[in-house]
Each structure stands twice: as structure tokens, then as C-alpha cells.
């Protein structure tokens, strides 16, 4: 494919490239030599489920696969036990080796929904870190200075606020950078919150007599609240393993402005054509595209029809789950036990936002007891049939 066209595809949705001239040169050399570029993205398996925010990077990796390059999906099973400090004002919870291994196994299955798994190179950074001796590790640390690490914005903020910076966090960027050295990466992709770590990789490659990797930064995708980045801990995520019904409802709940960003980062649709559509029509199309990718076209059509029936005709779903109560349980307990809300915190947030009703009457307190049969509704699309 023509280099200009490759760069046009690669640049879609990208925030920054360090640098485009280097990328062009690497692509030219790739075409002349017939050697595909090595594209790297690292994921610490800190949670078992991937969400649409993760797929922003995965989709960019898939574009590189489709352009004929070699993609390395690096699972940070070693670094995941330390915790990346990027964007954090305090230390992350450190995971056990067993927790990381379980999460990593689910990652391999989930990325197959986006990437060509037959061509994908899956690597674990424990391969080189588990066997690294103390002296070798000490020598690795001599390739970077404390002065440079302290330039990092989140570390600067912590020092200003008198919050601790743990040594494990301090060396994390060096470990991530060394991954690039071990893979001899040509390109590394990461979120905008990863920029410091990604550039450390470039610096270390110079020290290890390697050509510097090109760095591509992708925007962080806001969650359904339109404010915070998508995260399970914020309760604003859309998981790629979630039921089609849940995914459809969450996508339909996002703002019109955020919808355009979702189109840009999660689809290949022409944005100019999308802007000409009615927002509701465009949002339904977006939901169908995403559900088709992670479930099926049939599931997408079914949920679109159900959405139109429930919201346009003001009906309740036909296949509501049923929850039996003794007449003494509070709405908070029922929301969490029935999984209508992912957690107690999410249930409280929905109630506080006025998004919970019982038999069409708004529930205002989380200790409200549901002592009779009826329909419990949470958010815009979650229904539960409560029976005694």
C-alpha cells in the first residue's frame, strides 16, 4: 500500500506521533527490505475484563496488522505485580502472581475479538524479568537518572502534595522501556497518560544501541458519564464481554458529543456522514456496529428492535429477569443481589441521580423496602421483575 495512505490510516484518532518523519522512514525501509515493522503495545493484566477503552489501542494494533506489520501484544505479568503509577495520585493495589496469571488468560481470549489471533505475537515480560539477576537489574537502573524520572508530571504532583512515591513505582517506567529493548520494537502505542513511559523506551533503545521506536499516543476514551476515563473502578465502563442488552443500553446513554468520539476511535465510519445523521439514528447505528463486533449482527438487530419497542412505545422488556424477595429487602440490597447494579456504590449513585424507580415511582432513599410485586428500573434500560 502507498506510504501516504498507510500514514493516513495510522494517524486516525492518534493524538501525537514521535515522530511522523521517523515513522515514514521506517515504513519506507519496511517496503524496501520486505521486513514488517514490529509494533508493540503493553497491557498489565490488573483486571479480568477488557472494556471499550482498551479497544482503542487494540483497533490501532489491528490496523497495523492489516497493513502487513507484526504486532506484539505484551502482557505485563511481571510489571502488573508492581502497578503502573501513570495518572495515579497514590500507589496502585499490588496483585499476586496468581491474580495476574488469571487475568492474563482472559486477555488472550478477549483480544481475539479485535485482533487477528493467528498473526498476533503474545509475549509476557516475566520471560526476561523473572530470570534477571540482582546485579543485572542494578546495571539496568544505571541507564536512567532519578532527575529524569522526577520530571514526570504525576510524580511532580505527588511531591508537591507531600504524597509518597514508592521505589517500585519509580522504576516502573524503566521496566516498561526495557520491554521495548527486549522486543527491539519499531513502534509502541499507548494512551496519552503513558507518554512518559513510552519515551523512556526510546531513550533506553539508544543506550542499548538500537534504533529508537516511534511512539504513537492514543486518547483516553471517556466512559458513559462523559467525564472520567472509562474504568471499572469508576462504574462508567462498557465491557466487551457484557451482554448485548447491557452494551446497547450503555451506548444509547452517552452524550451526542461523546458519540462522535466513539465513532472516531471505535469504528471505521466516515465521520462527515455520521455528522449528517440524526443523533438518535447515529447512536443506534453505533450500538449496532459495536455489538455486531463483540456479539453478532443478529444480537445487534434484536437489541435495536427491543430498544425501539421499550422506549418509543414506552413498554417494558419481554424478557426481564425475576427477583424474589421476602418483602424485607431494601432497594439497595435488591439492586446489588440481582446484579442490576454492578456494586453497592453504583446502586447508591443511581439512586442519588434519580435513576431508580419502582412501579414508575422514583426511589429516593437506598433503605427503601420493596415489600410488594412490581417493576424495578435502574438507569434507562435495566429492568427487574420483583416478586414475593
C-alpha positions in Angstrom: 0.0 0.0 0.0 1.1 3.5 -0.8 3.0 5.1 2.2 0.8 8.2 2.3 -2.3 6.0 2.5 -0.7 3.9 5.3 0.1 7.1 7.3 -3.4 8.4 6.8 -4.9 5.1 8.2 -2.4 5.1 11.1 -3.0 8.7 12.1 -6.8 8.4 12.5 -7.6 9.1 16.1 -3.9 9.5 17.1 -3.0 12.4 19.5 0.7 12.6 18.8 3.5 10.8 16.9 7.1 10.9 17.9 7.8 11.5 15.1 5.9 11.3 11.8 9.1 11.7 9.8 10.7 8.7 11.6 7.5 6.7 11.0 7.6 7.5 7.3 11.3 6.5 7.2 10.6 3.2 8.9 7.7 2.4 6.5 9.9 3.2 3.5 12.6 0.9 4.9 10.0 -1.8 5.6 8.8 -1.7 2.0 12.3 -1.8 0.5 13.5 -4.7 2.8 10.3 -6.6 2.9 10.6 -6.7 6.7 7.4 -5.9 8.6 7.7 -3.4 11.4 7.5 -4.7 15.0 4.5 -3.0 16.7 4.3 -3.2 20.4 1.6 -2.4 23.0 1.8 -3.4 26.6 -1.1 -4.3 28.9 -0.8 -5.0 32.6 -3.5 -7.6 33.5 -4.7 -5.7 36.5 -8.4 -6.7 36.0 -10.0 -9.7 34.3 -12.2 -7.8 31.8 -11.3 -5.6 28.9 -13.6 -2.7 28.0 -14.1 -0.4 25.0 -11.4 2.0 26.3 -8.9 -0.8 25.9 -10.1 -1.5 22.4 -8.9 2.0 21.2 -5.4 0.6 21.3 -6.4 -2.8 20.1 -8.1 -1.3 17.0 -4.9 0.6 16.2 -2.9 -2.6 16.5 -5.4 -4.3 14.1 -4.8 -1.5 11.6 -1.1 -2.3 11.7 -1.8 -6.0 11.3 -4.0 -5.3 8.2 -1.1 -3.2 6.8 1.1 -6.2 7.0 3.1 -5.4 10.1 4.0 -7.7 13.1 2.0 -6.9 16.2 3.4 -7.8 19.7 0.7 -7.9 22.4 2.9 -7.7 25.5 1.2 -8.9 28.7 2.9 -7.3 31.7 2.6 -10.3 34.0 5.7 -9.1 35.8 5.1 -5.4 35.9 1.4 -6.0 36.7 2.5 -7.2 40.1 4.1 -3.7 40.7 1.5 -1.4 39.2 1.9 1.4 36.7 1.7 4.8 38.5 0.6 6.6 35.4 -2.1 9.1 36.2 -2.3 8.0 39.8 -2.1 10.2 42.9 -1.4 7.1 45.1 0.1 3.6 44.7 -1.9 1.0 42.9 -3.1 -2.1 44.7 -0.4 -4.7 44.1 -1.7 -8.0 42.7 -0.4 -11.5 43.4 1.2 -13.7 40.7 -1.9 -15.9 40.7 -4.3 -13.0 40.2 -2.2 -11.6 37.3 -2.0 -15.1 35.7 -5.8 -15.5 35.8 -6.4 -12.0 34.3 -3.8 -12.6 31.6 -5.6 -15.8 30.5 -8.8 -13.9 30.0 -7.0 -11.2 28.0 -5.8 -13.7 25.4 -9.4 -14.8 24.7 -10.8 -11.3 24.6 -8.3 -9.7 22.3 -9.2 -12.3 19.6 -12.4 -10.3 19.2 -10.4 -7.4 17.7 -7.0 -8.8 16.6 -6.1 -11.5 14.1 -5.1 -14.0 16.7 -3.3 -16.2 14.2 -0.9 -13.5 13.3 -0.6 -12.0 16.8 2.6 -12.4 18.8 1.7 -12.7 22.5 4.6 -12.2 24.9 5.0 -12.0 28.6 7.6 -9.7 30.2 8.2 -12.2 33.0 10.2 -14.1 30.4 13.1 -11.7 30.9 12.4 -10.2 34.3 11.9 -13.4 36.2 15.4 -14.6 35.3 17.2 -11.3 35.8 19.8 -11.5 38.5 20.3 -8.7 41.1 23.5 -7.4 39.5 21.9 -7.3 36.1 18.9 -5.5 37.4 21.2 -2.9 39.1 23.0 -2.3 35.8 19.7 -1.8 34.1 18.9 1.0 36.5 22.1 2.8 35.6 20.6 3.5 32.1 18.3 6.2 33.6 18.6 9.0 36.1 16.5 9.9 39.1 16.4 13.5 37.8 14.7 12.5 34.6 12.2 10.3 36.5 11.3 13.2 38.8 10.3 15.3 35.7 7.3 13.0 35.4 4.1 15.0 35.9 2.3 12.7 38.3 5.5 12.3 40.5 5.9 16.1 40.5 2.3 16.5 41.7 2.8 13.9 44.5 5.9 15.7 45.7 4.1 19.0 45.7 1.2 17.4 47.7 3.6 15.6 50.1 2.4 12.2 48.9 4.9 9.3 48.8 6.5 7.9 45.7 7.4 4.3 46.2 10.6 2.9 44.7 8.6 0.2 42.9 6.7 2.9 41.1 9.8 4.9 40.5 11.4 2.2 38.4 8.3 1.2 36.6 9.0 3.4 33.5 12.4 1.8 33.2 10.9 -1.7 33.2 8.4 -0.7 30.5 11.1 0.9 28.5 13.2 -2.3 28.8 10.4 -4.3 27.3 10.9 -2.3 24.1 14.6 -3.1 24.1 13.9 -6.8 24.5 11.4 -6.8 21.6 13.6 -4.3 19.5 10.3 -2.5 18.9 9.9 -0.2 15.8 6.7 1.4 17.1 5.0 1.5 20.5 1.4 2.5 21.1 -0.1 3.7 24.3 -2.6 6.1 25.9 -1.8 9.8 26.5 -1.3 9.0 30.2 1.6 6.7 29.1 3.7 9.2 27.2 6.5 9.4 29.8 6.9 5.6 29.9 6.8 5.4 26.1 9.5 8.0 25.7 11.7 6.2 28.2 11.7 3.2 25.8 13.1 5.5 23.1 15.9 6.6 25.5 16.8 3.1 26.6 17.0 1.9 23.0 19.7 4.5 22.3 21.7 3.2 25.3 21.3 -0.4 24.0 22.5 0.6 20.5 19.0 0.1 18.9 17.1 2.4 16.5 14.6 4.4 18.5 11.0 3.3 18.4 8.3 5.6 17.0 5.7 6.4 19.7 2.0 6.8 19.0 -0.3 8.1 21.7 -4.0 7.5 21.6 -6.6 9.5 23.5 -8.2 8.1 26.7 -11.8 7.2 26.0 -14.3 8.7 28.4 -16.8 6.4 29.9 -20.6 6.6 29.9 -20.5 9.6 32.3 -18.7 11.6 29.7 -16.2 12.9 32.3 -13.8 10.3 33.7 -11.8 7.9 31.5 -13.5 4.6 31.1 -12.7 2.4 34.0 -14.4 -0.4 36.0 -13.5 1.4 39.2 -15.5 4.5 38.1 -18.5 2.4 37.2 -18.6 4.0 33.7 -17.3 1.2 31.6 -18.7 -0.9 28.7 -17.1 -4.3 28.9 -16.6 -6.2 25.7 -17.8 -9.4 27.4 -21.0 -7.7 28.7 -24.4 -9.0 27.4 -25.6 -7.3 24.2 -28.6 -5.8 26.0 -26.3 -4.1 28.6 -23.9 -2.8 25.9 -26.8 -1.4 23.8 -28.3 0.5 26.7 -25.0 1.9 27.9 -24.1 3.2 24.4 -27.5 4.8 24.0 -27.0 6.6 27.3 -23.8 8.5 26.1 -24.0 12.2 25.1 -24.2 13.2 21.4 -20.7 14.8 21.6 -19.1 11.8 23.1 -20.8 9.6 20.4 -18.7 11.2 17.7 -15.5 10.4 19.6 -16.7 6.8 20.0 -17.3 6.7 16.2 -13.8 8.0 15.5 -12.0 5.7 17.9 -14.2 2.5 17.8 -15.3 2.3 14.2 -14.1 2.9 10.6 -17.2 5.0 9.7 -16.9 8.3 7.8 -17.3 11.0 10.4 -18.6 13.5 7.9 -21.5 11.2 7.0 -22.2 10.5 10.7 -22.5 14.2 11.4 -25.3 14.4 8.8 -27.4 11.8 10.6 -29.9 12.5 13.3 -28.2 11.9 16.7 -30.6 9.2 17.8 -30.2 7.4 14.5 -26.4 7.7 14.6 -26.3 6.4 18.2 -28.4 3.3 17.3 -26.1 2.6 14.4 -23.1 3.0 16.7 -24.5 0.5 19.1 -25.3 -2.0 16.3 -21.7 -1.7 14.9 -20.1 -2.4 18.3 -22.5 -5.2 19.3 -22.0 -6.8 15.9 -18.3 -6.9 16.5 -18.4 -8.3 20.1 -21.5 -10.5 19.7 -23.3 -10.8 16.4 -25.4 -9.0 13.8 -28.4 -10.9 15.0 -27.9 -9.8 18.6 -27.4 -6.2 17.4 -30.7 -6.2 15.5 -32.6 -7.8 18.3 -31.4 -5.2 20.8 -32.2 -2.3 18.4 -35.7 -3.7 18.0 -36.1 -4.1 21.7 -34.9 -0.6 22.4 -37.3 0.9 19.9 -40.2 -1.1 21.4 -39.4 -0.2 25.0 -38.5 3.5 24.5 -40.5 4.6 21.5 -43.7 2.7 22.6 -43.0 3.1 26.4 -43.3 -0.7 27.0 -41.3 -2.9 29.4 -39.0 -5.6 28.1 -40.4 -9.0 27.4 -37.5 -11.0 28.9 -37.0 -9.3 32.3 -35.1 -11.2 35.0 -37.1 -12.1 38.0 -36.1 -11.4 41.6 -38.0 -13.0 44.5 -38.0 -11.1 47.9 -39.3 -11.8 51.3 -40.7 -8.2 51.4 -38.0 -7.1 53.8 -35.1 -6.3 51.5 -34.1 -2.7 50.7 -33.8 -1.4 47.1 -30.0 -1.2 47.7 -29.8 -4.9 48.5 -32.0 -5.9 45.6 -30.1 -3.8 43.1 -26.8 -5.4 44.1 -28.0 -9.0 44.7 -29.8 -9.1 41.3 -26.8 -7.6 39.6 -29.0 -4.8 38.3 -26.1 -2.6 39.6 -22.5 -3.8 39.4 -21.8 -2.8 43.0 -23.3 -1.1 46.1 -21.5 2.1 45.1 -23.1 2.1 41.7 -26.5 1.4 43.2 -26.2 4.4 45.6 -25.0 6.6 42.7 -28.0 5.6 40.6 -30.4 6.3 43.4 -28.8 9.7 44.1 -29.1 10.6 40.4 -32.8 9.8 40.5 -32.3 7.0 38.0 -34.1 4.3 40.1 -37.8 3.8 40.1 -40.3 1.1 41.4 -43.6 0.9 39.6 -42.8 4.2 37.9 -42.3 6.0 41.2 -38.8 7.4 41.8 -36.8 5.8 44.6 -35.0 8.5 46.7 -33.5 6.5 49.6 -31.3 3.4 49.5 -33.1 2.0 52.5 -36.5 2.0 50.8 -38.0 -1.5 51.3 -39.6 -3.2 48.3 -42.4 -5.1 50.0 -44.7 -5.7 47.0 -44.5 -7.1 43.5 -43.7 -4.7 40.7 -41.1 -3.5 38.2 -37.8 -2.1 39.4 -36.0 0.1 36.9 -32.3 1.3 37.1 -31.0 3.7 34.6 -32.6 3.9 31.2 -32.6 0.2 30.2 -32.3 -2.1 33.2 -35.5 -3.7 34.4 -36.2 -6.3 37.1 -39.5 -8.0 37.9 -39.8 -8.2 41.7 -42.0 -10.9 43.1 -42.7 -12.0 46.6 
